[in-house]
Amino acid sequence: MQISIVGNRSSERATLAERAHVIGKIRESMARANLSLAHLISRVNLYFRPSIIASCNLSCTFCHNEGGPDRGRLDFETFSEACNAAKRVGFTRVQLTGGEPLLHKRLPAFLSAARSFVADVGVTTNGTYLGAQLGSLIDAGLTRLHVSLQQETLASNGEWRLPAWLQSVADTCNRHHIPLRFNLPVARQNMDRARVFLLKRDVPFSVNIFSILDDGEDANARSDYLHELSELVELANACSKSSGSGPVTHRRYVEPQGIRCTRCEQRSICREASRSLRLGTDEVLRPCLATRYWDH
């Protein structure tokens, strides 16, 4: 893949020099620890996350689109070559995403191609087209499914409940032994609804809770909100041990600790630790959500 750099020649030279410096530091660290790139990928649970289509049928306020373009499709041959390259350097998992990947008519073919390189291939979707397409995804080799929920999807008489079509998806995944995870943003005003929803689960799916933070929010109020979310996660996990309903996790802020993080000009806006290497529909690799400075 070609390096993609934006800017004038002097900034290009500075970017290349900075990149070379960081790559050298990473290689030195690997050599001292006697670790290969494959070992490091495994140790931090890093996975390869290609976006096969940039467009989406929804406009969720909490979606950052991972810094990628908002239109376009990933070429199939490029996708296959990228999955092959990912396997060669040590990746063992591929997660197809978008935009909304179920809008791509060739999604099953992409899934099958990825499975020819790695054993663990998943899809991240908003779920709106799963009822009609889940069977074809399973036939193509799907091994895990992540569904990003919206409160509108769950709303039912003032409570949060899985609608019938999504309950069917959960039942199907359970029958085929496909791990199902719901990504669930929980705003402060929806804490009670989230508690009832999590404690009433009777299907073994897992949930990854997302906090919704306001930049201008009072520090004490934010701390109380995050603490309440943490307590909710602990309670839900205690209940899931007896019901077998799957674990609950909380995606929270993590202080940037990578080698390149200490030199990043946009560290102040960083909100999470990245655990995936993203490939956009523009064929640009993105190792970080916080900054475009490291796109290559």
Disulfide bonds with the S-S distance in Angstrom:
none
